[in-house]
Amino acid sequence: MTAAAYWHCFWGILRRELLRFVQQRSRFISALVRPLLWLVVFAAGFRAALGIAIIPPYQTYITYEVYIVPGLIGMILLFNGMQSALSMVYDREMGSMRMMLTSPASRGFLLISKLVASALVSLLQVLGFIAISWAFGIEAPLLGYFWLLPSVLLAALMVGSLGLLLSSLIRQLENFAGVMNFVVFPLFFLSSALYPLWKMRESSELLYLVCASNPFTHAVELIRFSLYSQWNTVALAVTLVTTLILLTAAIIGYDPKRGMITRKA
């Protein structure tokens, strides 16, 4: 296949994801309402408990609302990655994914194209959330928003790869909701999305170690540092390596010769 043919294939997948996103308006609204409720209600309840000033890693004082914005961005990415995986299971049951996999392009290219398209849709949702947060007066340095884009894309690729792997393991659509809750909530709550790691350490050393070893924690920290025009090298490395491992496992999972789908069949 030529480069033009690969681009045509990728554009077809991206266009399909964008059309699905535009037509499913409730998906966009729910993606914004969920983190906004946490931002308004949760932050108000926990501001007194955690204090309005958090120093590390910014060497400055910030409000709790500003602190949890990266965590809520991670929430958007996490839920959208799971919804994308749900659509993969649905497409497999309806037979549309089987038609896509008959393309002359390699299976790995098709899955990566699907992953990138889902990440771009997640980015649109994040931009909408940031715009609404700005309207609420929750702002970060202007330069930080430019640093934010690559961090959000990488984090979206990581959680999307996780969703892609799950979709290769789950056979039936009705089983996905339970698996999604089993994956999403531990990843989110056992991370630094809502609480600083040093606050976790004050509570429990074991809880701190669990949160520190959570890849989603590093994805959130990557977003949090980028909002202040900084790179967290450890978070970047962990997020990148985790993405490559999950994506490789997902591609193997969809391989008809070696994947879990064939073994279960």
Number of C-alpha atoms within 10 A of each C-alpha: 8 7 8 9 12 17 12 12 19 20 14 15 21 20 13 14 18 17 11 13 18 13 11 11 11 11 16 19 12 12 22 20 13 13 21 17 11 17 20 12 11 15 21 13 11 15 14 10 9 14 11 16 13 18 10 12 13 12 8 9 11 16 14 21 22 19 21 23 27 27 27 23 27 27 23 23 28 26 18 25 27 26 19 24 26 22 15 21 24 18 16 19 14 10 11 12 15 12 10 16 14 10 11 12 15 12 18 17 14 20 19 19 20 21 26 21 24 26 26 18 24 29 21 14 22 23 14 16 21 20 14 14 17 12 10 10 11 16 16 16 10 11 12 17 18 13 18 20 17 15 23 25 19 20 30 29 29 29 29 32 30 23 28 29 21 24 26 22 18 18 18 12 16 12 10 20 13 9 13 17 12 11 16 16 13 13 19 21 15 21 28 28 27 22 17 20 19 13 13 20 15 10 11 11 12 11 15 21 14 13 25 18 13 18 22 30 26 26 31 29 27 28 33 29 20 23 24 18 17 16 17 16 11 12 20 19 14 18 25 18 14 21 22 14 13 21 25 14 19 25 21 18 22 21 16 12 11 12 17 18 17 12 10 9 6
